[in-house]
Amino acid sequence: MSGFRYTSDPPTSGPHFPGAARWGVHDEPIAKALQVHNLEDGGVVVQYNCTECDDLVSRLRDVVRRYPDKVALAPYPGLKARIALTAWSYIDTLDQFDEQRIVRFLDAHRGVDHHTGNRFGI
């Protein structure tokens, strides 16, 4: 998707690759065009931008690992906030860890497949 400018950063919709990133915890950033496909398929991507923040990353991992699928965690260099939560056409940013807010976002958006508009594509 070279040269394309998404309307949000991280992206919440737009052009994307035919494949998606695997669900779960990533140690490397996920390409924007992969993220968007995950979102389209009903996923939520949790991303962070910080250095020397092992405690924050550990807490985010603990939350993400509660979900067997449809949630991914990855670093996002250049993110203006410390944490970004994205779903298809939705974004929430946080400067501090707020487990209740993160879980509320995940539960509200995880599994809502953009193709069908239904939870888990049903």
Backbone atoms as SQL, in Angstrom:
CREATE TABLE atoms (id INTEGER PRIMARY KEY, chain TEXT, resi INTEGER, resn TEXT, atom TEXT, x REAL, y REAL, z REAL);
INSERT INTO atoms VALUES
  (1, 'A', 1, 'MET', 'N', 0.838, -1.174, 0.000),
  (2, 'A', 1, 'MET', 'CA', 0.000, 0.000, 0.000),
  (3, 'A', 1, 'MET', 'C', 0.881, 1.235, 0.000),
  (4, 'A', 2, 'SER', 'N', 1.933, 1.125, -0.712),
  (5, 'A', 2, 'SER', 'CA', 2.917, 2.191, -0.803),
  (6, 'A', 2, 'SER', 'C', 2.275, 3.514, -1.224),
  (7, 'A', 3, 'GLY', 'N', 2.557, 4.558, -0.477),
  (8, 'A', 3, 'GLY', 'CA', 2.077, 5.883, -0.825),
  (9, 'A', 3, 'GLY', 'C', 0.682, 6.202, -0.328),
  (10, 'A', 4, 'PHE', 'N', -0.053, 5.199, 0.138),
  (11, 'A', 4, 'PHE', 'CA', -1.411, 5.454, 0.626),
  (12, 'A', 4, 'PHE', 'C', -1.349, 6.060, 2.015),
  (13, 'A', 5, 'ARG', 'N', -2.197, 7.050, 2.269),
  (14, 'A', 5, 'ARG', 'CA', -2.272, 7.670, 3.593),
  (15, 'A', 5, 'ARG', 'C', -3.600, 7.274, 4.231),
  (16, 'A', 6, 'TYR', 'N', -3.515, 6.550, 5.313),
  (17, 'A', 6, 'TYR', 'CA', -4.715, 6.163, 6.050),
  (18, 'A', 6, 'TYR', 'C', -5.268, 7.381, 6.773),
  (19, 'A', 7, 'THR', 'N', -6.564, 7.360, 7.080),
  (20, 'A', 7, 'THR', 'CA', -7.203, 8.517, 7.719),
  (21, 'A', 7, 'THR', 'C', -6.941, 8.578, 9.219),
  (22, 'A', 8, 'SER', 'N', -6.408, 7.509, 9.791),
  (23, 'A', 8, 'SER', 'CA', -6.018, 7.529, 11.200),
  (24, 'A', 8, 'SER', 'C', -4.676, 6.827, 11.333),
  (25, 'A', 9, 'ASP', 'N', -4.032, 7.065, 12.449),
  (26, 'A', 9, 'ASP', 'CA', -2.729, 6.447, 12.707),
  (27, 'A', 9, 'ASP', 'C', -2.696, 5.981, 14.157),
  (28, 'A', 10, 'PRO', 'N', -2.740, 4.666, 14.371),
  (29, 'A', 10, 'PRO', 'CA', -2.765, 3.563, 13.427),
  (30, 'A', 10, 'PRO', 'C', -4.076, 3.521, 12.628),
  (31, 'A', 11, 'PRO', 'N', -4.046, 2.815, 11.497),
  (32, 'A', 11, 'PRO', 'CA', -5.227, 2.790, 10.631),
  (33, 'A', 11, 'PRO', 'C', -6.384, 2.001, 11.237),
  (34, 'A', 12, 'THR', 'N', -7.595, 2.391, 10.838),
  (35, 'A', 12, 'THR', 'CA', -8.793, 1.677, 11.284),
  (36, 'A', 12, 'THR', 'C', -9.629, 1.169, 10.113),
  (37, 'A', 13, 'SER', 'N', -9.220, 1.485, 8.894),
  (38, 'A', 13, 'SER', 'CA', -9.881, 0.986, 7.689),
  (39, 'A', 13, 'SER', 'C', -9.026, 1.398, 6.500),
  (40, 'A', 14, 'GLY', 'N', -9.365, 0.884, 5.328),
  (41, 'A', 14, 'GLY', 'CA', -8.650, 1.268, 4.119),
  (42, 'A', 14, 'GLY', 'C', -8.070, 0.071, 3.394),
  (43, 'A', 15, 'PRO', 'N', -7.221, 0.341, 2.407),
  (44, 'A', 15, 'PRO', 'CA', -6.607, -0.738, 1.620),
  (45, 'A', 15, 'PRO', 'C', -5.804, -1.676, 2.521),
  (46, 'A', 16, 'HIS', 'N', -5.788, -2.951, 2.139),
  (47, 'A', 16, 'HIS', 'CA', -5.072, -3.927, 2.948),
  (48, 'A', 16, 'HIS', 'C', -4.637, -5.116, 2.101),
  (49, 'A', 17, 'PHE', 'N', -3.698, -5.879, 2.676),
  (50, 'A', 17, 'PHE', 'CA', -3.210, -7.088, 2.023),
  (51, 'A', 17, 'PHE', 'C', -4.294, -8.168, 2.086),
  (52, 'A', 18, 'PRO', 'N', -4.222, -9.168, 1.192),
  (53, 'A', 18, 'PRO', 'CA', -5.199, -10.247, 1.234),
  (54, 'A', 18, 'PRO', 'C', -5.078, -11.114, 2.490),
  (55, 'A', 19, 'GLY', 'N', -3.899, -11.179, 3.066),
  (56, 'A', 19, 'GLY', 'CA', -3.691, -11.968, 4.275),
  (57, 'A', 19, 'GLY', 'C', -3.754, -11.096, 5.513),
  (58, 'A', 20, 'ALA', 'N', -3.812, -11.740, 6.666),
  (59, 'A', 20, 'ALA', 'CA', -3.859, -11.024, 7.940),
  (60, 'A', 20, 'ALA', 'C', -2.697, -11.481, 8.816),
  (61, 'A', 21, 'ALA', 'N', -2.371, -10.687, 9.804),
  (62, 'A', 21, 'ALA', 'CA', -1.347, -11.057, 10.779),
  (63, 'A', 21, 'ALA', 'C', -1.921, -12.108, 11.720),
  (64, 'A', 22, 'ARG', 'N', -1.070, -12.935, 12.289),
  (65, 'A', 22, 'ARG', 'CA', -1.555, -13.926, 13.252),
  (66, 'A', 22, 'ARG', 'C', -2.042, -13.211, 14.504),
  (67, 'A', 23, 'TRP', 'N', -3.000, -13.818, 15.175),
  (68, 'A', 23, 'TRP', 'CA', -3.508, -13.271, 16.420),
  (69, 'A', 23, 'TRP', 'C', -2.503, -13.533, 17.525),
  (70, 'A', 24, 'GLY', 'N', -2.540, -12.756, 18.584),
  (71, 'A', 24, 'GLY', 'CA', -1.661, -12.967, 19.718),
  (72, 'A', 24, 'GLY', 'C', -0.624, -11.873, 19.848),
  (73, 'A', 25, 'VAL', 'N', 0.446, -12.188, 20.549),
  (74, 'A', 25, 'VAL', 'CA', 1.486, -11.222, 20.893),
  (75, 'A', 25, 'VAL', 'C', 2.585, -11.212, 19.837),
  (76, 'A', 26, 'HIS', 'N', 2.931, -10.033, 19.379),
  (77, 'A', 26, 'HIS', 'CA', 4.010, -9.824, 18.413),
  (78, 'A', 26, 'HIS', 'C', 5.107, -8.988, 19.077),
  (79, 'A', 27, 'ASP', 'N', 6.342, -9.324, 18.785),
  (80, 'A', 27, 'ASP', 'CA', 7.463, -8.543, 19.299),
  (81, 'A', 27, 'ASP', 'C', 7.909, -7.463, 18.320),
  (82, 'A', 28, 'GLU', 'N', 7.432, -7.560, 17.091),
  (83, 'A', 28, 'GLU', 'CA', 7.767, -6.600, 16.042),
  (84, 'A', 28, 'GLU', 'C', 6.488, -5.909, 15.568),
  (85, 'A', 29, 'PRO', 'N', 6.603, -4.692, 15.030),
  (86, 'A', 29, 'PRO', 'CA', 5.413, -4.009, 14.506),
  (87, 'A', 29, 'PRO', 'C', 4.733, -4.827, 13.407),
  (88, 'A', 30, 'ILE', 'N', 3.429, -4.658, 13.298),
  (89, 'A', 30, 'ILE', 'CA', 2.643, -5.310, 12.253),
  (90, 'A', 30, 'ILE', 'C', 2.434, -4.287, 11.137),
  (91, 'A', 31, 'ALA', 'N', 2.689, -4.672, 9.906),
  (92, 'A', 31, 'ALA', 'CA', 2.499, -3.776, 8.769),
  (93, 'A', 31, 'ALA', 'C', 1.068, -3.247, 8.764),
  (94, 'A', 32, 'LYS', 'N', 0.912, -1.977, 8.454),
  (95, 'A', 32, 'LYS', 'CA', -0.411, -1.342, 8.472),
  (96, 'A', 32, 'LYS', 'C', -1.406, -2.088, 7.596),
  (97, 'A', 33, 'ALA', 'N', -0.990, -2.513, 6.418),
  (98, 'A', 33, 'ALA', 'CA', -1.903, -3.189, 5.501),
  (99, 'A', 33, 'ALA', 'C', -2.312, -4.572, 6.007),
  (100, 'A', 34, 'LEU', 'N', -1.526, -5.176, 6.891),
  (101, 'A', 34, 'LEU', 'CA', -1.941, -6.422, 7.539),
  (102, 'A', 34, 'LEU', 'C', -2.920, -6.121, 8.666),
  (103, 'A', 35, 'GLN', 'N', -2.605, -5.098, 9.467),
  (104, 'A', 35, 'GLN', 'CA', -3.483, -4.708, 10.576),
  (105, 'A', 35, 'GLN', 'C', -4.904, -4.484, 10.080),
  (106, 'A', 36, 'VAL', 'N', -5.018, -3.762, 8.985),
  (107, 'A', 36, 'VAL', 'CA', -6.340, -3.399, 8.473),
  (108, 'A', 36, 'VAL', 'C', -7.143, -4.654, 8.110),
  (109, 'A', 37, 'HIS', 'N', -6.479, -5.653, 7.551),
  (110, 'A', 37, 'HIS', 'CA', -7.211, -6.889, 7.242),
  (111, 'A', 37, 'HIS', 'C', -7.671, -7.563, 8.536),
  (112, 'A', 38, 'ASN', 'N', -6.836, -7.557, 9.563),
  (113, 'A', 38, 'ASN', 'CA', -7.253, -8.113, 10.849),
  (114, 'A', 38, 'ASN', 'C', -8.495, -7.393, 11.380),
  (115, 'A', 39, 'LEU', 'N', -8.495, -6.075, 11.261),
  (116, 'A', 39, 'LEU', 'CA', -9.637, -5.295, 11.739),
  (117, 'A', 39, 'LEU', 'C', -10.894, -5.626, 10.933),
  (118, 'A', 40, 'GLU', 'N', -10.732, -5.726, 9.622),
  (119, 'A', 40, 'GLU', 'CA', -11.872, -6.040, 8.757),
  (120, 'A', 40, 'GLU', 'C', -12.483, -7.387, 9.124),
  (121, 'A', 41, 'ASP', 'N', -11.644, -8.314, 9.550),
  (122, 'A', 41, 'ASP', 'CA', -12.109, -9.655, 9.918),
  (123, 'A', 41, 'ASP', 'C', -12.625, -9.729, 11.355),
  (124, 'A', 42, 'GLY', 'N', -12.847, -8.596, 11.972),
  (125, 'A', 42, 'GLY', 'CA', -13.412, -8.583, 13.322),
  (126, 'A', 42, 'GLY', 'C', -12.398, -8.571, 14.433),
  (127, 'A', 43, 'GLY', 'N', -11.169, -8.229, 14.108),
  (128, 'A', 43, 'GLY', 'CA', -10.128, -8.207, 15.121),
  (129, 'A', 43, 'GLY', 'C', -9.946, -6.849, 15.756),
  (130, 'A', 44, 'VAL', 'N', -9.210, -6.865, 16.851),
  (131, 'A', 44, 'VAL', 'CA', -8.789, -5.659, 17.543),
  (132, 'A', 44, 'VAL', 'C', -7.272, -5.735, 17.652),
  (133, 'A', 45, 'VAL', 'N', -6.608, -4.622, 17.363),
  (134, 'A', 45, 'VAL', 'CA', -5.159, -4.566, 17.487),
  (135, 'A', 45, 'VAL', 'C', -4.814, -3.580, 18.604),
  (136, 'A', 46, 'VAL', 'N', -4.039, -4.060, 19.563),
  (137, 'A', 46, 'VAL', 'CA', -3.554, -3.257, 20.678),
  (138, 'A', 46, 'VAL', 'C', -2.092, -2.967, 20.389),
  (139, 'A', 47, 'GLN', 'N', -1.720, -1.675, 20.383),
  (140, 'A', 47, 'GLN', 'CA', -0.345, -1.309, 20.062),
  (141, 'A', 47, 'GLN', 'C', 0.186, -0.324, 21.091),
  (142, 'A', 48, 'TYR', 'N', 1.487, -0.295, 21.211),
  (143, 'A', 48, 'TYR', 'CA', 2.109, 0.566, 22.208),
  (144, 'A', 48, 'TYR', 'C', 3.377, 1.188, 21.639),
  (145, 'A', 49, 'ASN', 'N', 3.751, 2.327, 22.216),
  (146, 'A', 49, 'ASN', 'CA', 4.984, 3.003, 21.841),
  (147, 'A', 49, 'ASN', 'C', 5.647, 3.504, 23.120),
  (148, 'A', 50, 'CYS', 'N', 6.666, 2.792, 23.521),
  (149, 'A', 50, 'CYS', 'CA', 7.429, 3.217, 24.692),
  (150, 'A', 50, 'CYS', 'C', 8.728, 2.424, 24.726),
  (151, 'A', 51, 'THR', 'N', 9.680, 2.968, 25.414),
  (152, 'A', 51, 'THR', 'CA', 10.936, 2.264, 25.623),
  (153, 'A', 51, 'THR', 'C', 11.094, 2.052, 27.119),
  (154, 'A', 52, 'GLU', 'N', 11.762, 1.002, 27.459),
  (155, 'A', 52, 'GLU', 'CA', 11.961, 0.660, 28.865),
  (156, 'A', 52, 'GLU', 'C', 10.637, 0.660, 29.626),
  (157, 'A', 53, 'CYS', 'N', 9.679, -0.054, 29.061),
  (158, 'A', 53, 'CYS', 'CA', 8.342, -0.109, 29.671),
  (159, 'A', 53, 'CYS', 'C', 7.896, -1.558, 29.806),
  (160, 'A', 54, 'ASP', 'N', 8.786, -2.387, 30.321),
  (161, 'A', 54, 'ASP', 'CA', 8.494, -3.816, 30.444),
  (162, 'A', 54, 'ASP', 'C', 7.226, -4.084, 31.241),
  (163, 'A', 55, 'ASP', 'N', 6.977, -3.284, 32.283),
  (164, 'A', 55, 'ASP', 'CA', 5.787, -3.485, 33.093),
  (165, 'A', 55, 'ASP', 'C', 4.520, -3.250, 32.265),
  (166, 'A', 56, 'LEU', 'N', 4.507, -2.181, 31.483),
  (167, 'A', 56, 'LEU', 'CA', 3.349, -1.885, 30.633),
  (168, 'A', 56, 'LEU', 'C', 3.121, -3.013, 29.631),
  (169, 'A', 57, 'VAL', 'N', 4.166, -3.429, 28.946),
  (170, 'A', 57, 'VAL', 'CA', 4.044, -4.488, 27.933),
  (171, 'A', 57, 'VAL', 'C', 3.573, -5.786, 28.589),
  (172, 'A', 58, 'SER', 'N', 4.076, -6.090, 29.746),
  (173, 'A', 58, 'SER', 'CA', 3.661, -7.292, 30.468),
  (174, 'A', 58, 'SER', 'C', 2.177, -7.240, 30.815),
  (175, 'A', 59, 'ARG', 'N', 1.708, -6.108, 31.247),
  (176, 'A', 59, 'ARG', 'CA', 0.295, -5.953, 31.593),
  (177, 'A', 59, 'ARG', 'C', -0.594, -6.054, 30.344),
  (178, 'A', 60, 'LEU', 'N', -0.141, -5.459, 29.235),
  (179, 'A', 60, 'LEU', 'CA', -0.889, -5.575, 27.977),
  (180, 'A', 60, 'LEU', 'C', -0.928, -7.020, 27.495),
  (181, 'A', 61, 'ARG', 'N', 0.200, -7.721, 27.600),
  (182, 'A', 61, 'ARG', 'CA', 0.251, -9.134, 27.200),
  (183, 'A', 61, 'ARG', 'C', -0.732, -9.958, 28.027),
  (184, 'A', 62, 'ASP', 'N', -0.770, -9.698, 29.328),
  (185, 'A', 62, 'ASP', 'CA', -1.684, -10.441, 30.196),
  (186, 'A', 62, 'ASP', 'C', -3.128, -10.270, 29.743),
  (187, 'A', 63, 'VAL', 'N', -3.506, -9.060, 29.359),
  (188, 'A', 63, 'VAL', 'CA', -4.874, -8.817, 28.898),
  (189, 'A', 63, 'VAL', 'C', -5.114, -9.511, 27.554),
  (190, 'A', 64, 'VAL', 'N', -4.222, -9.332, 26.606),
  (191, 'A', 64, 'VAL', 'CA', -4.393, -9.893, 25.261),
  (192, 'A', 64, 'VAL', 'C', -4.449, -11.417, 25.299),
  (193, 'A', 65, 'ARG', 'N', -3.669, -12.031, 26.149),
  (194, 'A', 65, 'ARG', 'CA', -3.632, -13.503, 26.208),
  (195, 'A', 65, 'ARG', 'C', -4.920, -14.116, 26.747),
  (196, 'A', 66, 'ARG', 'N', -5.809, -13.316, 27.280),
  (197, 'A', 66, 'ARG', 'CA', -7.110, -13.835, 27.729),
  (198, 'A', 66, 'ARG', 'C', -8.017, -14.196, 26.558),
  (199, 'A', 67, 'TYR', 'N', -7.682, -13.677, 25.380),
  (200, 'A', 67, 'TYR', 'CA', -8.525, -13.854, 24.208),
  (201, 'A', 67, 'TYR', 'C', -7.873, -14.875, 23.269),
  (202, 'A', 68, 'PRO', 'N', -8.586, -15.953, 22.924),
  (203, 'A', 68, 'PRO', 'CA', -7.989, -17.000, 22.097),
  (204, 'A', 68, 'PRO', 'C', -7.744, -16.582, 20.649),
  (205, 'A', 69, 'ASP', 'N', -8.488, -15.581, 20.179),
  (206, 'A', 69, 'ASP', 'CA', -8.301, -15.104, 18.812),
  (207, 'A', 69, 'ASP', 'C', -8.897, -13.708, 18.689),
  (208, 'A', 70, 'LYS', 'N', -8.739, -13.135, 17.528),
  (209, 'A', 70, 'LYS', 'CA', -9.309, -11.820, 17.189),
  (210, 'A', 70, 'LYS', 'C', -8.701, -10.661, 17.974),
  (211, 'A', 71, 'VAL', 'N', -7.540, -10.875, 18.616),
  (212, 'A', 71, 'VAL', 'CA', -6.829, -9.787, 19.294),
  (213, 'A', 71, 'VAL', 'C', -5.338, -9.971, 19.043),
  (214, 'A', 72, 'ALA', 'N', -4.677, -8.876, 18.691),
  (215, 'A', 72, 'ALA', 'CA', -3.233, -8.895, 18.493),
  (216, 'A', 72, 'ALA', 'C', -2.611, -7.734, 19.265),
  (217, 'A', 73, 'LEU', 'N', -1.398, -7.939, 19.733),
  (218, 'A', 73, 'LEU', 'CA', -0.619, -6.926, 20.444),
  (219, 'A', 73, 'LEU', 'C', 0.712, -6.765, 19.739),
  (220, 'A', 74, 'ALA', 'N', 1.126, -5.511, 19.521),
  (221, 'A', 74, 'ALA', 'CA', 2.406, -5.264, 18.855),
  (222, 'A', 74, 'ALA', 'C', 2.905, -3.861, 19.195),
  (223, 'A', 75, 'PRO', 'N', 4.223, -3.676, 19.111),
  (224, 'A', 75, 'PRO', 'CA', 4.748, -2.310, 19.229),
  (225, 'A', 75, 'PRO', 'C', 4.384, -1.494, 17.993),
  (226, 'A', 76, 'TYR', 'N', 4.333, -0.181, 18.154),
  (227, 'A', 76, 'TYR', 'CA', 4.029, 0.716, 17.039),
  (228, 'A', 76, 'TYR', 'C', 4.892, 1.967, 17.200),
  (229, 'A', 77, 'PRO', 'N', 6.108, 1.926, 16.676),
  (230, 'A', 77, 'PRO', 'CA', 6.985, 3.096, 16.780),
  (231, 'A', 77, 'PRO', 'C', 6.344, 4.322, 16.133),
  (232, 'A', 78, 'GLY', 'N', 6.459, 5.452, 16.778),
  (233, 'A', 78, 'GLY', 'CA', 5.920, 6.686, 16.233),
  (234, 'A', 78, 'GLY', 'C', 4.505, 6.995, 16.689),
  (235, 'A', 79, 'LEU', 'N', 3.892, 6.090, 17.418),
  (236, 'A', 79, 'LEU', 'CA', 2.558, 6.318, 17.950),
  (237, 'A', 79, 'LEU', 'C', 2.615, 7.521, 18.891),
  (238, 'A', 80, 'LYS', 'N', 1.660, 8.433, 18.761),
  (239, 'A', 80, 'LYS', 'CA', 1.680, 9.650, 19.570),
  (240, 'A', 80, 'LYS', 'C', 1.302, 9.391, 21.021),
  (241, 'A', 81, 'ALA', 'N', 0.419, 8.441, 21.264),
  (242, 'A', 81, 'ALA', 'CA', 0.060, 8.037, 22.624),
  (243, 'A', 81, 'ALA', 'C', 0.902, 6.817, 22.999),
  (244, 'A', 82, 'ARG', 'N', 0.842, 6.399, 24.251),
  (245, 'A', 82, 'ARG', 'CA', 1.578, 5.196, 24.651),
  (246, 'A', 82, 'ARG', 'C', 0.860, 3.931, 24.190),
  (247, 'A', 83, 'ILE', 'N', -0.478, 3.986, 24.130),
  (248, 'A', 83, 'ILE', 'CA', -1.271, 2.808, 23.780),
  (249, 'A', 83, 'ILE', 'C', -2.352, 3.221, 22.783),
  (250, 'A', 84, 'ALA', 'N', -2.580, 2.371, 21.782),
  (251, 'A', 84, 'ALA', 'CA', -3.690, 2.584, 20.844),
  (252, 'A', 84, 'ALA', 'C', -4.456, 1.278, 20.707),
  (253, 'A', 85, 'LEU', 'N', -5.765, 1.395, 20.732),
  (254, 'A', 85, 'LEU', 'CA', -6.662, 0.268, 20.517),
  (255, 'A', 85, 'LEU', 'C', -7.400, 0.539, 19.215),
  (256, 'A', 86, 'THR', 'N', -7.347, -0.394, 18.275),
  (257, 'A', 86, 'THR', 'CA', -8.030, -0.172, 17.005),
  (258, 'A', 86, 'THR', 'C', -8.937, -1.350, 16.665),
  (259, 'A', 87, 'ALA', 'N', -10.083, -1.001, 16.094),
  (260, 'A', 87, 'ALA', 'CA', -11.036, -1.948, 15.526),
  (261, 'A', 87, 'ALA', 'C', -11.503, -1.299, 14.227),
  (262, 'A', 88, 'TRP', 'N', -12.275, -2.007, 13.418),
  (263, 'A', 88, 'TRP', 'CA', -12.714, -1.447, 12.143),
  (264, 'A', 88, 'TRP', 'C', -13.478, -0.148, 12.392),
  (265, 'A', 89, 'SER', 'N', -12.916, 0.958, 11.953),
  (266, 'A', 89, 'SER', 'CA', -13.446, 2.322, 12.041),
  (267, 'A', 89, 'SER', 'C', -13.521, 2.883, 13.467),
  (268, 'A', 90, 'TYR', 'N', -12.819, 2.261, 14.409),
  (269, 'A', 90, 'TYR', 'CA', -12.768, 2.761, 15.787),
  (270, 'A', 90, 'TYR', 'C', -11.326, 2.820, 16.280),
  (271, 'A', 91, 'ILE', 'N', -11.039, 3.851, 17.077),
  (272, 'A', 91, 'ILE', 'CA', -9.725, 3.970, 17.694),
  (273, 'A', 91, 'ILE', 'C', -9.888, 4.605, 19.070),
  (274, 'A', 92, 'ASP', 'N', -9.102, 4.138, 20.005),
  (275, 'A', 92, 'ASP', 'CA', -9.025, 4.749, 21.331),
  (276, 'A', 92, 'ASP', 'C', -7.550, 4.802, 21.693),
  (277, 'A', 93, 'THR', 'N', -7.117, 5.913, 22.230),
  (278, 'A', 93, 'THR', 'CA', -5.719, 6.051, 22.624),
  (279, 'A', 93, 'THR', 'C', -5.647, 6.359, 24.113),
  (280, 'A', 94, 'LEU', 'N', -4.597, 5.835, 24.734),
  (281, 'A', 94, 'LEU', 'CA', -4.389, 6.014, 26.167),
  (282, 'A', 94, 'LEU', 'C', -2.930, 6.359, 26.422),
  (283, 'A', 95, 'ASP', 'N', -2.686, 7.157, 27.430),
  (284, 'A', 95, 'ASP', 'CA', -1.317, 7.446, 27.836),
  (285, 'A', 95, 'ASP', 'C', -0.900, 6.620, 29.040),
  (286, 'A', 96, 'GLN', 'N', -1.875, 5.958, 29.667),
  (287, 'A', 96, 'GLN', 'CA', -1.585, 5.088, 30.803),
  (288, 'A', 96, 'GLN', 'C', -2.394, 3.812, 30.658),
  (289, 'A', 97, 'PHE', 'N', -1.912, 2.752, 31.270),
  (290, 'A', 97, 'PHE', 'CA', -2.621, 1.475, 31.267),
  (291, 'A', 97, 'PHE', 'C', -3.916, 1.625, 32.056),
  (292, 'A', 98, 'ASP', 'N', -5.024, 1.232, 31.447),
  (293, 'A', 98, 'ASP', 'CA', -6.334, 1.250, 32.086),
  (294, 'A', 98, 'ASP', 'C', -7.027, -0.051, 31.690),
  (295, 'A', 99, 'GLU', 'N', -6.853, -1.067, 32.508),
  (296, 'A', 99, 'GLU', 'CA', -7.342, -2.400, 32.163),
  (297, 'A', 99, 'GLU', 'C', -8.835, -2.409, 31.869),
  (298, 'A', 100, 'GLN', 'N', -9.617, -1.737, 32.669),
  (299, 'A', 100, 'GLN', 'CA', -11.063, -1.720, 32.483),
  (300, 'A', 100, 'GLN', 'C', -11.439, -1.124, 31.123),
  (301, 'A', 101, 'ARG', 'N', -10.805, -0.040, 30.762),
  (302, 'A', 101, 'ARG', 'CA', -11.086, 0.618, 29.478),
  (303, 'A', 101, 'ARG', 'C', -10.651, -0.253, 28.305),
  (304, 'A', 102, 'ILE', 'N', -9.487, -0.894, 28.437),
  (305, 'A', 102, 'ILE', 'CA', -8.981, -1.770, 27.372),
  (306, 'A', 102, 'ILE', 'C', -9.911, -2.961, 27.178),
  (307, 'A', 103, 'VAL', 'N', -10.284, -3.616, 28.262),
  (308, 'A', 103, 'VAL', 'CA', -11.165, -4.780, 28.185),
  (309, 'A', 103, 'VAL', 'C', -12.532, -4.387, 27.616),
  (310, 'A', 104, 'ARG', 'N', -13.038, -3.234, 28.014),
  (311, 'A', 104, 'ARG', 'CA', -14.324, -2.758, 27.493),
  (312, 'A', 104, 'ARG', 'C', -14.248, -2.591, 25.972),
  (313, 'A', 105, 'PHE', 'N', -13.145, -2.018, 25.464),
  (314, 'A', 105, 'PHE', 'CA', -12.967, -1.843, 24.015),
  (315, 'A', 105, 'PHE', 'C', -12.877, -3.210, 23.333),
  (316, 'A', 106, 'LEU', 'N', -12.068, -4.105, 23.877),
  (317, 'A', 106, 'LEU', 'CA', -11.919, -5.435, 23.286),
  (318, 'A', 106, 'LEU', 'C', -13.255, -6.164, 23.230),
  (319, 'A', 107, 'ASP', 'N', -13.991, -6.144, 24.331),
  (320, 'A', 107, 'ASP', 'CA', -15.267, -6.853, 24.371),
  (321, 'A', 107, 'ASP', 'C', -16.310, -6.238, 23.445),
  (322, 'A', 108, 'ALA', 'N', -16.246, -4.940, 23.252),
  (323, 'A', 108, 'ALA', 'CA', -17.215, -4.268, 22.378),
  (324, 'A', 108, 'ALA', 'C', -16.943, -4.525, 20.896),
  (325, 'A', 109, 'HIS', 'N', -15.680, -4.687, 20.519),
  (326, 'A', 109, 'HIS', 'CA', -15.333, -4.740, 19.095),
  (327, 'A', 109, 'HIS', 'C', -14.822, -6.086, 18.601),
  (328, 'A', 110, 'ARG', 'N', -14.302, -6.917, 19.468),
  (329, 'A', 110, 'ARG', 'CA', -13.743, -8.199, 19.060),
  (330, 'A', 110, 'ARG', 'C', -14.840, -9.084, 18.486),
  (331, 'A', 111, 'GLY', 'N', -14.598, -9.590, 17.285),
  (332, 'A', 111, 'GLY', 'CA', -15.509, -10.542, 16.662),
  (333, 'A', 111, 'GLY', 'C', -16.586, -9.925, 15.794),
  (334, 'A', 112, 'VAL', 'N', -16.630, -8.603, 15.689),
  (335, 'A', 112, 'VAL', 'CA', -17.611, -7.968, 14.811),
  (336, 'A', 112, 'VAL', 'C', -16.992, -7.913, 13.414),
  (337, 'A', 113, 'ASP', 'N', -17.399, -8.848, 12.586),
  (338, 'A', 113, 'ASP', 'CA', -16.826, -9.000, 11.241),
  (339, 'A', 113, 'ASP', 'C', -17.380, -7.923, 10.324),
  (340, 'A', 114, 'HIS', 'N', -16.499, -7.126, 9.742),
  (341, 'A', 114, 'HIS', 'CA', -16.928, -6.053, 8.860),
  (342, 'A', 114, 'HIS', 'C', -17.654, -6.573, 7.624),
  (343, 'A', 115, 'HIS', 'N', -17.334, -7.788, 7.187),
  (344, 'A', 115, 'HIS', 'CA', -17.991, -8.360, 6.005),
  (345, 'A', 115, 'HIS', 'C', -19.474, -8.591, 6.245),
  (346, 'A', 116, 'THR', 'N', -19.830, -9.007, 7.464),
  (347, 'A', 116, 'THR', 'CA', -21.223, -9.347, 7.753),
  (348, 'A', 116, 'THR', 'C', -21.887, -8.352, 8.685),
  (349, 'A', 117, 'GLY', 'N', -21.077, -7.639, 9.482),
  (350, 'A', 117, 'GLY', 'CA', -21.616, -6.731, 10.472),
  (351, 'A', 117, 'GLY', 'C', -22.074, -7.452, 11.737),
  (352, 'A', 118, 'ASN', 'N', -21.863, -8.769, 11.772),
  (353, 'A', 118, 'ASN', 'CA', -22.279, -9.568, 12.922),
  (354, 'A', 118, 'ASN', 'C', -21.088, -10.028, 13.733),
  (355, 'A', 119, 'ARG', 'N', -21.331, -10.283, 14.985),
  (356, 'A', 119, 'ARG', 'CA', -20.285, -10.793, 15.865),
  (357, 'A', 119, 'ARG', 'C', -19.864, -12.182, 15.389),
  (358, 'A', 120, 'PHE', 'N', -18.575, -12.376, 15.221),
  (359, 'A', 120, 'PHE', 'CA', -17.957, -13.621, 14.799),
  (360, 'A', 120, 'PHE', 'C', -18.482, -14.134, 13.469),
  (361, 'A', 121, 'GLY', 'N', -18.973, -13.218, 12.619),
  (362, 'A', 121, 'GLY', 'CA', -19.363, -13.558, 11.248),
  (363, 'A', 121, 'GLY', 'C', -20.618, -14.391, 11.132),
  (364, 'A', 122, 'ILE', 'N', -21.389, -14.476, 12.195),
  (365, 'A', 122, 'ILE', 'CA', -22.612, -15.298, 12.186),
  (366, 'A', 122, 'ILE', 'C', -23.736, -14.557, 11.501);
